[in-house]
């Protein structure tokens, strides 16, 4: 057998052992797994995890991980007993808010292909006889949920992979990571150096310490979470043959931050209803291998009874049988939390060949391992990893202060009913554009993303609602879609379409790619031909080697060797930076290229609307006519005495420009445009109007409307692919593919009743079958109807009727031609 890369996996828990197994299954054979603890019980989170697996998740990626984990643990057997007890899962609601949330969760389940059902109070009692159903309004039952035997799975995986040649070394402490030329070469341990071509840190809550060895910030916070086992509960007597067996569904009582499982005749109770308890891993000390046991391990801290007592009283209310038992054993177990609640996956931007798979819970463990094994062996995971990518965070989000505060907040909110737009209360105002003071004066309502404060609408525009034609007034929304929304957005959309509006585009990621090798780099990474004269602006895609869309960007050639990129976030920054480093290191002087993130030092105003040209003529002597600056062209201009790079682009479908200047000149540019625009009725407009206008034009948003799971033709972006180009990443995979030949397509749906708003991720039904899910949605103020985009089978054609399920209610919609607004592009090109 041919030798494969030398792999070292740090951590022999449920993630590390699954990863070794997934790599073996793909033919890789040179694997060493290390753990600082004894292999029979390493002492990390896996060793004490209660094993409850609820698969349904708002994230398609996380649900996919959980589904695969269930499948794999069911198939992992010894002596006819699998490592998964599929007793099903039941989540109960004691408030109307929670019941509505469960209906929405059932929608997620349908979207991601997980079977479930909403139960009445009586049906909950029938399914779970020990339940006090007096205050239960209903529940969500998912039959395929259940209990993972995590510690047993680890031992079976070690046994199976050892037989395939994987080497395991327990009681081995990692002391450093060897590297040369910014590439990993080995792992330093207490027993010597282990050579390696690829290192994957699966160290769990010790992951930040491993990352620090290469100067990498791993944004996770170890937090303690309480778990108890009761004495025998008479009502459980005789239900289970095995001492740790279970027959009842796993139970979640999220209104009290609690969950429950059987341990034979005892109950296991997990609680998030206590204060956050951060853990400094340096205080955990070391454990002699012979002393590590179920009750003595690094991840199991002393129980603090006073923190659990309120949860104990709440538990006796929902499970009255607990009144006849006591708390027999409890501990505060350590788990990893992150600033956004997601796992941390992928390759370090600091060191080639160093990967992490951290902050992964048992629920998602095998799915994450599969994705990582695919990434390592083929360069691409079948499941999109964008929302889990270790490089997704901005620098300010990697600081210890930010990680500490936001991770604790995630602990507090873990079972809360959160809206998709739910803003952080703290920390806020971490990043503000140069226009922030003006926005506050205009009464901006801010939401936060990536640390940036982003105005969604402006209270100063409220008076426009009385001036606006009646047909622009949106219908009343339901309570959920009305949260973090305002009818003022309709007035802002109206003024953008009929007059002129100023949008703050500063938070959108900007990269400068420069040097003699800049064009070569961009040509290889993008689908468009960028070998154009300076001043050209191009919309293009970044693909992976399998043809999946990893990002969409705009590229402006400012000079022969300087390009400005409008990118989607830090994942793009890391991708371009790594590629530039490789090209520079391996090439000649003419291949040298540099990538700089210029976002914080620059700013951008989107000036759009039919009167935009009239406005700018009052403050600039430059030629902004159609001949002077054509669509998708850029040039240097002066506006109100401010040097500006103007790009004739528009994400809202109206005449205008993206106007870029340095941050120190930003407020002066804003003021010049604002003053000049008064005779034309200029307004400041926010993100809510922007999102509506972009959907009316059918413009895609990466991360929702397309990911690495979609190719350009499925996403309706075939126009951005120039197959005549000599080469680009992903070209080979696209050979022979067409939009017409795609099995699924991103389709525009319009809601038939003209008023029902959906928000995204809802299942779409065709002929009573769930066939897709909503990607983006908004009310279209110009077209006066709600809009949704969804991936549907190609057999569902324009004109067909479909149904979108929203809180358990079916809403009819029609597959429509796109774009809904200005299909001939006369507004943009005039």
C-alpha positions in Angstrom: 0.0 0.0 0.0 1.3 3.4 -0.9 2.2 5.6 2.0 0.0 8.5 2.7 0.9 11.8 4.6 2.1 11.4 8.1 -0.8 12.4 10.3 -0.7 13.3 14.0 -4.1 13.8 15.7 -3.9 15.5 19.1 -6.7 14.2 21.3 -8.2 10.7 21.6 -11.7 11.7 22.4 -14.8 11.2 20.3 -13.6 13.6 17.6 -10.0 12.4 17.3 -10.8 8.7 17.2 -13.6 9.3 14.7 -11.3 11.3 12.6 -8.7 8.5 12.6 -11.5 6.1 11.6 -12.7 8.3 8.8 -9.2 8.8 7.4 -8.6 5.0 7.5 -11.8 4.5 5.6 -10.5 6.8 2.9 -7.2 4.9 2.5 -4.9 6.9 4.7 -2.6 4.7 6.8 0.1 6.7 8.5 -1.7 8.0 11.5 -0.7 8.6 15.1 -3.2 9.7 17.8 -1.9 11.3 21.0 -3.6 12.0 24.3 -2.3 13.4 27.6 -4.6 11.0 29.5 -4.8 7.2 29.5 -6.5 5.8 26.4 -9.1 3.9 28.4 -10.4 7.2 29.8 -8.6 10.2 28.5 -10.4 12.6 30.9 -11.7 15.2 28.5 -15.3 16.1 27.8 -16.0 12.8 26.0 -15.3 10.9 29.2 -18.2 12.5 31.1 -20.5 13.5 28.3 -24.2 12.5 29.0 -24.6 11.6 25.3 -27.9 13.3 24.4 -28.2 13.8 20.6 -30.9 16.2 19.4 -30.3 16.5 15.7 -32.5 19.5 14.7 -30.7 22.7 14.4 -31.2 26.0 12.6 -27.9 25.4 10.8 -28.0 22.9 7.9 -24.4 22.2 8.5 -24.8 21.3 12.2 -27.9 19.2 11.4 -25.9 17.3 8.8 -23.2 16.6 11.3 -25.7 15.3 13.8 -27.5 13.1 11.3 -24.2 11.4 10.3 -23.2 11.0 13.9 -26.4 9.1 14.6 -25.9 6.9 11.5 -22.3 6.1 12.4 -22.9 5.4 16.0 -25.8 3.1 15.1 -23.5 1.2 12.8 -20.7 1.0 15.4 -21.4 -2.3 17.2 -19.9 -5.0 19.3 -21.6 -8.1 20.5 -24.7 -6.9 18.7 -25.0 -3.7 20.7 -24.5 -0.4 18.9 -23.1 2.8 20.4 -26.4 4.6 19.9 -29.7 4.0 21.7 -32.3 5.5 19.4 -35.0 6.2 22.0 -36.1 9.4 20.2 -36.1 12.9 21.5 -38.9 15.0 23.0 -38.7 18.8 23.6 -41.6 20.2 25.6 -43.1 23.7 25.7 -44.6 25.3 28.8 -45.0 28.7 27.1 -46.6 29.9 23.9 -43.3 31.3 22.8 -41.6 28.0 23.2 -44.4 26.1 21.4 -44.0 28.5 18.4 -40.3 27.9 18.5 -40.8 24.1 18.4 -43.0 24.6 15.3 -40.3 26.5 13.7 -37.8 23.8 14.7 -40.0 21.2 13.0 -39.6 23.4 9.9 -35.8 23.2 10.2 -36.1 19.4 10.6 -38.2 19.1 7.4 -35.7 21.4 5.6 -32.8 19.2 6.5 -34.5 15.9 6.0 -35.1 14.9 9.6 -38.5 13.4 10.5 -40.4 14.9 13.4 -43.9 15.8 14.6 -45.5 18.3 16.9 -47.4 16.6 19.7 -50.3 17.8 21.8 -50.0 17.8 25.6 -51.8 14.5 25.8 -49.6 12.9 23.2 -46.5 14.1 25.2 -47.9 12.4 28.3 -48.6 9.2 26.3 -45.1 9.1 24.9 -43.5 10.0 28.3 -45.8 8.8 31.1 -43.6 10.2 33.9 -44.2 13.7 32.6 -46.4 16.2 34.5 -48.4 17.5 31.6 -50.3 20.1 33.6 -48.4 23.0 32.2 -47.2 21.3 28.9 -48.7 23.0 25.8 -47.1 20.6 23.4 -43.8 19.1 22.3 -41.6 18.2 19.4 -40.9 14.5 18.9 -38.0 13.4 16.7 -37.9 9.6 16.6 -34.3 9.3 15.3 -32.8 11.2 18.2 -31.3 9.3 21.1 -28.3 8.5 23.4 -24.7 8.2 22.2 -22.4 5.9 24.2 -19.5 8.3 23.7 -16.9 6.6 25.9 -17.7 3.2 24.6 -17.6 4.5 21.0 -14.1 5.8 21.6 -12.9 2.4 22.8 -14.5 0.6 19.8 -13.0 3.1 17.4 -9.6 2.7 18.9 -9.9 -1.0 18.6 -11.0 -0.8 15.0 -8.4 1.7 13.9 -5.5 0.0 15.8 -6.3 -3.1 13.8 -6.0 -0.9 10.6 -2.5 0.3 11.7 -3.3 3.5 13.6 -0.8 4.1 16.4 -2.2 5.4 19.7 0.0 6.9 22.5 -1.7 7.7 25.7 -0.3 9.6 28.7 1.7 11.7 26.2 1.7 15.4 26.7 2.1 17.7 23.6 4.7 20.4 24.4 5.1 22.1 21.1 4.6 22.1 17.3 7.6 21.9 15.0 7.6 23.9 11.8 9.8 25.0 9.0 9.1 27.5 6.3 5.6 28.1 7.7 4.7 24.5 7.4 4.2 22.0 10.2 6.9 19.3 10.4 6.2 17.5 13.7 4.7 17.4 17.2 6.9 17.8 20.2 5.9 15.6 23.1 7.0 14.5 26.5 8.3 11.4 24.8 10.1 13.1 21.9 9.3 14.5 18.5 6.8 12.8 16.2 7.4 13.8 12.6 4.2 15.0 10.8 3.1 16.4 7.5 -0.4 17.2 8.9 -1.4 17.9 12.5 -5.0 18.1 13.6 -5.8 19.4 17.0 -8.8 17.7 18.5 -7.9 18.7 22.0 -11.3 19.9 23.1 -11.2 22.5 25.9 -7.4 22.3 25.8 -7.5 23.5 22.2 -6.6 27.1 22.9 -3.3 25.9 24.6 -2.4 23.8 21.5 -3.1 26.7 19.2 -1.0 29.1 21.2 2.0 26.8 20.5 2.0 28.2 16.9 0.7 31.7 17.8 -2.8 30.9 16.7 -5.8 32.3 18.6 -8.4 29.5 19.1 -11.5 31.4 20.3 -13.0 28.9 22.7 -13.7 29.2 26.4 -13.9 26.2 28.7 -17.1 26.5 30.9 -18.4 24.1 33.5 -21.9 22.7 33.1 -23.8 20.9 35.8 -24.9 17.2 35.6 -26.3 15.0 38.3 -27.5 11.5 38.8 -30.3 10.8 41.2 -30.9 7.9 43.5 -33.4 5.2 42.2 -36.7 6.6 41.0 -39.5 4.2 41.8 -41.4 5.1 38.6 -38.3 3.9 36.6 -38.2 0.6 38.4 -38.2 -2.4 36.0 -38.2 -0.3 32.9 -34.6 -1.0 31.9 -32.7 -4.3 31.9 -29.3 -2.7 31.9 -28.0 -0.6 34.9 -27.4 2.4 32.5 -30.2 1.6 30.1 -32.9 3.9 28.7 -36.2 3.3 27.0 -37.9 6.7 27.4 -37.1 9.5 24.9 -34.4 11.9 25.9 -36.2 14.9 27.3 -35.5 18.6 27.0 -37.3 21.3 29.1 -35.7 24.3 27.6 -38.0 26.8 29.3 -36.1 25.9 32.5 -32.7 25.2 30.8 -32.8 21.5 31.6 -32.5 18.1 30.0 -33.1 14.6 31.2 -32.1 11.0 30.4 -32.5 7.6 32.1 -29.6 5.7 33.7 -31.4 2.5 34.5 -33.5 3.3 37.5 -31.9 6.7 38.0 -32.3 10.0 36.2 -29.5 12.0 34.7 -30.2 15.8 34.8 -28.2 18.4 32.9 -28.6 22.1 33.7 -27.7 25.3 32.0 -29.8 27.2 34.5 -26.8 28.4 36.5 -24.3 31.2 36.3 -21.5 30.8 33.7 -18.4 29.1 35.3 -15.3 29.8 33.2 -12.5 27.4 33.7 -8.8 28.2 33.5 -7.3 25.0 32.2 -3.9 25.8 33.7 -5.5 25.3 37.2 -6.6 21.7 36.4 -3.3 20.1 37.2 -2.2 16.7 36.0 -3.6 13.3 36.8 -1.6 10.2 37.2 -2.9 7.7 34.6 -3.7 5.1 37.3 -5.9 7.7 39.2 -8.2 8.7 36.3 -11.6 7.3 36.7 -15.3 8.1 36.2 -15.2 10.2 39.3 -11.7 11.6 39.0 -10.7 13.3 35.8 -9.5 16.7 34.6 -12.8 17.6 33.0 -14.9 16.8 36.1 -14.9 19.6 38.7 -16.4 19.6 42.1 -20.2 19.9 42.3 -21.6 23.2 43.5 -24.9 22.2 45.0 -26.1 25.7 45.6 -26.0 26.4 41.8 -28.2 23.3 41.1 -30.9 23.6 43.8 -33.3 25.8 41.6 -32.9 23.3 38.8 -33.7 20.5 41.2 -37.0 22.1 42.3 -37.9 22.8 38.6 -37.1 19.1 37.8 -39.5 17.8 40.5 -42.2 20.0 39.0 -42.0 18.5 35.5 -41.1 15.0 36.7 -43.0 14.5 39.9 -41.5 11.0 40.4 -38.2 12.8 41.4 -39.8 13.8 44.7 -39.1 10.2 45.8 -35.4 10.4 45.1 -32.4 12.5 46.0 -29.3 13.8 44.3 -26.8 11.0 44.5 -23.9 12.3 42.5 -23.2 15.6 40.8 -20.3 17.3 39.0 -19.5 20.4 37.1 -18.3 19.1 33.7 -16.1 21.1 31.4 -17.3 21.8 27.8 -16.1 24.3 25.1 -18.0 27.4 24.1 -17.2 29.8 21.3 -18.2 33.4 20.5 -21.0 32.4 18.1 -21.7 28.9 19.4 -20.3 27.1 16.4 -17.4 24.6 16.2 -13.9 25.6 15.1 -12.8 23.7 12.0 -10.2 24.0 9.3 -6.6 24.9 8.5 -4.7 27.6 10.5 -3.9 30.7 8.5 -0.6 30.9 10.4 0.8 27.5 9.7 0.2 25.2 6.7 -0.7 21.7 7.5 -2.0 22.6 11.0 -5.7 22.0 11.4 -8.2 22.2 14.2 -11.4 20.5 15.0 -12.3 22.1 18.3 -15.5 23.0 20.3 -17.2 19.9 18.9 -19.8 18.2 21.0 -20.7 14.5 20.9 -23.8 15.4 19.0 -21.8 16.5 15.9 -18.6 14.5 16.5 -18.7 11.8 13.7 -20.1 14.3 11.2 -17.3 16.8 11.9 -14.8 13.9 11.6 -16.2 12.9 8.2 -16.1 16.5 7.0 -12.5 17.0 8.2 -11.4 13.7 6.6 -12.9 14.8 3.3 -11.2 18.1 3.6 -7.8 16.5 4.2 -8.1 13.7 1.6 -9.9 15.6 -1.2 -9.6 19.3 -0.3 -13.3 19.7 0.1 -16.0 18.7 2.6 -19.3 17.5 1.1 -20.9 19.7 3.9 -20.3 23.4 3.7 -18.0 24.5 6.5 -18.2 28.3 6.1 -20.0 28.9 9.3 -17.6 26.7 11.2 -14.3 27.8 9.6 -11.7 28.7 12.1 -10.8 31.8 10.1 -14.3 33.3 10.2 -13.7 35.7 13.0 -12.4 39.3 12.8 -9.3 40.1 14.8 -11.4 42.0 17.5 -13.4 38.8 18.0 -10.3 36.8 18.8 -9.3 38.9 21.8 -9.5 37.2 25.2 -12.0 39.8 26.4 -14.4 39.2 23.5 -14.1 35.4 23.6 -14.7 35.4 27.4 -17.7 37.7 27.3 -19.5 36.3 24.2 -18.8 32.6 25.0 -20.4 33.1 28.5 -23.3 34.8 26.9 -23.8 31.8 24.6 -23.9 29.6 27.6 -26.6 31.8 29.2 -28.6 31.9 25.9 -28.1 28.3 24.9 -31.8 27.3 25.3 -33.3 30.8 24.7 -35.7 31.5 21.8 -33.5 33.8 19.7 -34.6 35.6 16.5 -32.3 35.3 13.4 -31.5 39.0 13.8 -31.2 38.9 17.6 -28.4 41.5 18.4 -25.8 41.2 21.1 -26.5 43.6 24.0 -22.8 43.5 24.7 -20.1 44.0 23.6 -21.2 46.7 21.2 -19.6 49.6 19.3 -16.5 47.6 18.7 -16.3 48.8 15.1 -18.0 51.9 13.8 -17.8 53.5 10.4 -16.7 57.2 9.9 -20.4 57.9 9.4 -21.5 56.6 12.8 -22.0 60.0 14.4 -24.2 61.1 11.5 -26.2 57.9 11.7 -26.9 58.4 15.4 -28.1 62.0 14.6 -30.5 60.5 12.1 -31.9 58.0 14.6 -30.3 54.8 13.2 -31.5 51.5 14.5 -28.3 49.4 14.7 -27.7 45.7 14.5 -24.2 44.1 14.9 -22.3 41.8 12.5 -18.6 41.0 12.6 -18.2 43.6 15.3 -19.6 46.3 13.0 -22.5 48.5 13.9 -24.8 48.5 10.9 -27.9 50.7 10.5 -31.0 48.9 9.5 -33.3 51.9 9.2 -33.4 55.5 10.3 -36.1 57.0 12.5 -35.6 60.3 10.7 -37.3 58.8 7.7 -40.5 58.0 9.6 -42.3 61.1 8.3 -41.9 59.8 4.8 -44.5 57.1 5.5 -47.1 59.8 5.3 -45.7 61.1 1.9 -45.3 57.7 0.4 -47.9 56.4 -2.2 -50.2 53.9 -0.5 -49.1 51.0 -2.8 -45.7 51.2 -1.1 -47.0 50.6 2.4 -46.2 47.1 3.5 -48.8 44.8 5.1 -48.8 44.2 8.8 -46.4 41.5 9.8 -46.8 38.6 12.2 -45.1 39.1 15.6 -42.0 37.0 14.8 -41.1 38.6 11.4 -42.0 42.0 12.9 -39.1 41.7 15.4 -36.1 43.9 14.4 -38.1 45.3 11.5 -39.8 48.6 10.7 -42.2 49.9 8.0 -39.7 52.8 7.7 -37.6 50.4 5.5 -40.5 50.7 2.9 -40.0 54.5 2.8 -36.2 54.1 2.4 -36.8 51.6 -0.5 -39.3 54.1 -2.1 -36.8 56.9 -1.9 -34.0 54.7 -3.4 -36.2 53.8 -6.3 -37.6 57.3 -6.9 -35.0 59.8 -5.7 -31.6 59.1 -4.1 -30.3 57.4 -1.0 -27.0 57.0 0.8 -26.0 53.5 2.2 -23.1 52.8 4.5 -21.2 49.9 2.8 -18.2 50.2 5.0 -18.5 46.9 6.9 -18.2 44.9 3.6 -14.7 43.3 3.5 -12.2 45.0 1.2 -8.9 43.5 0.2 -6.0 45.0 -1.8 -4.1 42.5 -3.9 -1.0 44.1 -5.4 2.4 43.3 -6.9 3.7 41.9 -10.1 2.1 38.5 -9.5 -1.3 39.9 -8.6 -3.0 39.2 -11.9 -1.6 35.7 -12.0 -2.9 34.9 -8.6 -6.4 36.3 -9.3 -6.7 34.6 -12.6 -6.1 31.2 -11.0 -8.4 31.7 -8.1 -11.4 33.2 -9.9 -13.8 32.2 -12.7 -13.7 35.4 -14.7 -11.1 36.7 -17.0 -9.5 39.6 -15.1 -6.9 40.5 -17.7 -8.6 43.8 -18.5 -7.5 47.4 -18.7 -7.2 49.3 -15.4 -10.6 50.7 -14.5 -12.4 47.5 -15.2 -14.6 46.0 -12.4 -15.6 42.3 -12.6 -18.1 40.2 -10.7 -16.6 36.7 -10.3 -16.6 33.6 -8.2 -14.2 31.6 -6.1 -14.7 27.9 -6.5 -13.3 24.9 -4.7 -11.7 22.0 -6.8 -15.1 20.3 -7.0 -16.8 23.3 -8.5 -18.6 24.5 -5.3 -19.0 28.2 -4.7 -16.7 29.2 -1.9 -17.3 32.9 -2.4 -18.4 35.6 -4.8 -16.4 38.8 -5.1 -16.0 42.0 -7.2 -12.6 42.8 -8.5 -11.6 46.3 -9.6 -8.3 46.7 -11.4 -7.1 50.0 -10.1 -3.7 49.9 -11.9 -1.6 47.4 -13.7 -0.5 45.7 -10.5 -3.2 46.7 -8.0 -6.6 45.3 -7.5 -9.3 46.0 -5.0 -11.5 43.1 -4.0 -15.0 43.3 -2.5 -15.0 40.1 -0.5 -17.4 38.3 1.9 -15.3 38.1 5.1 -12.2 36.8 6.9 -12.5 33.4 5.3 -11.7 35.0 1.9 -8.9 37.0 3.5 -7.3 33.8 4.8 -7.8 32.1 1.4 -6.1 34.9 -0.6 -3.4 35.4 1.9 -2.4 31.7 2.0 -2.5 31.5 -1.8 -0.4 34.6 -2.2 2.2 33.3 0.2 2.5 30.0 -1.7 2.8 31.8 -5.0 5.4 34.2 -3.7 7.4 31.4 -2.0 7.5 29.1 -4.9 7.8 31.5 -7.8 10.2 34.1 -9.2 10.3 37.8 -8.4 7.6 38.4 -11.0 5.3 36.2 -9.0 5.5 38.3 -5.8 2.1 39.3 -4.5 0.7 40.9 -1.3 -2.7 40.8 0.2 -3.9 43.5 2.6 -7.1 43.9 4.4 -8.0 47.6 3.9 -11.5 47.5 5.4 -10.7 49.3 8.7 -8.7 52.1 7.0 -11.3 52.9 4.3 -15.0 53.5 4.0 -17.7 53.3 1.4 -21.0 55.1 0.6 -23.4 53.5 -1.8 -25.0 56.4 -3.6 -28.0 55.1 -5.5 -31.2 56.3 -7.1 -32.4 57.9 -10.3 -31.3 61.3 -9.0 -27.8 60.2 -8.0 -26.2 61.8 -11.0 -27.9 65.1 -10.4 -26.6 65.1 -6.8 -23.0 64.2 -7.5 -22.8 66.9 -10.3 -23.2 69.6 -7.5 -20.1 68.5 -5.7 -17.8 67.1 -8.4 -16.3 68.4 -11.6 -15.6 64.8 -12.8 -17.6 63.2 -15.5 -20.2 60.9 -14.0 -22.2 60.5 -17.3 -22.8 57.2 -18.9 -19.8 57.8 -21.2 -17.7 59.2 -18.4 -18.1 56.2 -16.1 -19.8 53.1 -17.6 -21.5 50.3 -15.7 -18.9 48.1 -14.0 -16.1 50.6 -14.4 -14.0 52.4 -11.8 -12.0 55.7 -11.7 -10.5 58.2 -9.3 -12.6 61.3 -8.8 -12.8 64.2 -6.3 -16.1 64.8 -4.5 -16.5 67.8 -2.2 -12.7 68.1 -2.1 -12.3 64.4 -1.1 -10.2 62.0 -3.2 -12.6 59.1 -4.0 -12.5 55.8 -6.0 -15.9 55.6 -7.7 -17.1 52.2 -8.9 -20.3 52.1 -11.0 -21.9 49.2 -9.2 -25.3 48.7 -7.6 -26.5 45.9 -5.4 -30.0 47.6 -5.2 -30.6 47.8 -8.9 -30.5 51.6 -9.3 -28.1 54.1 -11.0 -25.2 55.0 -8.8 -21.8 54.2 -7.4 -19.9 52.7 -4.6 -17.7 55.6 -3.4 -14.6 54.7 -1.5 -12.2 56.9 0.4 -9.9 56.7 3.4 -11.5 56.5 6.8 -10.2 59.9 7.9 -12.0 61.5 5.0 -15.2 59.6 5.4 -17.3 62.0 7.4 -16.3 64.9 5.1 -17.5 62.9 2.1 -20.8 62.0 3.8 -21.4 65.7 4.7 -20.6 66.9 1.2 -23.1 64.4 -0.4 -25.7 65.0 2.3 -25.7 68.8 1.8 -25.7 68.5 -2.0 -28.5 66.1 -1.9 -31.0 68.1 0.1 -32.7 69.6 -3.0 -33.2 66.1 -4.4 -34.6 64.6 -1.2 -31.6 62.5 -0.3 -32.0 60.1 2.6 -29.8 57.8 4.6 -31.1 54.2 4.1 -30.4 51.0 6.0 -29.8 47.3 5.7 -33.5 46.4 5.8 -34.3 48.3 2.6 -31.1 47.1 1.0 -31.9 43.4 1.5 -35.4 43.9 0.0 -34.1 45.8 -3.1 -31.3 43.2 -3.7 -33.8 40.3 -3.7 -36.1 42.2 -6.2 -33.0 42.3 -8.5 -32.3 38.6 -7.8 -28.8 39.3 -6.5 -27.3 36.4 -4.6 -25.8 36.5 -1.1 -23.0 34.1 -0.4 -23.5 31.9 2.7 -27.3 31.8 2.2 -28.1 31.7 -1.5 -25.0 29.6 -2.4 -22.3 27.8 -0.5 -19.7 25.1 -1.4 -22.6 22.7 -1.6 -23.8 24.5 -4.8 -22.2 25.0 -8.2 -22.5 28.2 -10.2 -25.1 26.8 -12.5 -27.4 25.6 -9.7 -27.1 29.1 -8.2 -28.0 30.8 -11.4 -24.5 32.3 -11.7 -23.2 30.6 -14.8 -22.7 34.0 -16.4 -19.8 34.6 -14.0 -17.9 31.5 -15.3 -15.7 32.0 -18.3 -14.9 28.4 -19.4 -12.8 29.7 -22.3 -10.2 30.8 -19.7 -7.1 28.6 -19.8 -7.4 27.5 -16.1 -8.9 28.3 -12.8 -9.6 26.3 -9.6 -12.7 24.3 -10.2 -12.7 24.5 -14.0 -12.3 20.8 -14.5 -15.2 19.9 -12.2 -17.5 22.2 -14.2 -16.8 20.7 -17.6 -20.1 19.5 -19.1 -22.3 21.2 -16.5 -24.9 23.7 -17.5 -27.8 25.5 -15.9 -30.3 23.6 -18.0 -28.7 20.3 -17.0 -28.7 21.0 -13.2 -30.8 18.7 -11.1 -31.8 21.6 -8.8 -32.0 25.4 -9.3 -32.2 28.4 -7.1 -35.7 29.7 -7.8 -37.5 33.0 -7.1 -40.8 32.5 -5.3 -43.5 35.1 -4.7 -46.0 34.7 -1.9 -49.5 34.4 -3.3 -51.4 36.1 -0.5 -49.1 39.2 -0.8 -48.6 39.5 2.9 -47.1 36.4 4.6 -43.4 37.0 5.4 -40.9 34.2 5.8 -37.4 34.7 7.0 -35.3 31.9 5.6 -34.6 28.2 6.2 -38.3 27.2 6.0 -39.1 24.0 4.1 -40.7 24.2 0.7 -43.2 21.6 -0.3 -44.2 20.5 -3.9 -47.0 18.0 -4.3 -46.9 17.4 -0.5 -43.2 16.5 -0.5 -40.5 18.6 1.1 -38.3 19.3 -1.8 -36.2 22.3 -0.7 -35.7 25.2 1.7 -35.8 29.0 1.6 -32.4 30.6 1.4 -33.2 34.4 1.4 -36.5 36.1 2.0 -37.8 39.7 2.3 -40.8 41.8 1.6 -40.4 43.3 -1.9 -41.5 46.9 -1.4 -41.3 47.8 -5.1 -43.2 44.7 -6.3 -45.6 44.8 -3.3 -45.3 41.2 -2.4 -43.1 38.9 -0.2 -40.2 37.3 -2.0 -38.3 34.1 -1.1 -35.6 32.2 -2.9 -35.3 28.5 -2.6 -33.3 25.6 -4.1 -35.9 23.3 -5.8 -35.6 20.3 -8.1 -35.3 21.3 -11.8 -38.6 19.6 -12.4 -40.3 22.4 -10.5 -40.8 25.0 -13.2 -41.7 28.7 -13.5 -45.4 29.1 -12.9 -45.7 26.0 -10.6 -47.3 26.4 -7.2 -45.4 25.4 -4.0 -46.0 25.7 -0.3 -43.7 27.2 2.3 -44.2 25.9 5.9 -44.0 28.7 8.5 -44.7 27.9 12.1 -46.6 24.8 11.0 -48.7 26.8 8.6 -48.5 26.2 4.8 -48.2 29.4 2.7 -48.7 29.1 -1.1 -46.2 30.6 -3.4 -45.5 30.7 -7.1 -42.2 30.0 -8.9 -41.5 33.2 -10.7 -39.3 34.5 -13.5 -36.4 36.5 -12.2 -35.4 39.2 -11.6 -38.7 40.7 -10.5 -37.5 44.2 -11.0 -35.9 45.8 -14.1 -35.1 42.6 -16.0 -33.7 44.6 -18.9 -31.3 46.5 -16.6 -32.3 49.9 -18.0 -32.2 51.5 -14.5 -28.6 50.5 -14.0 -27.1 51.2 -17.4 -28.8 54.5 -18.2 
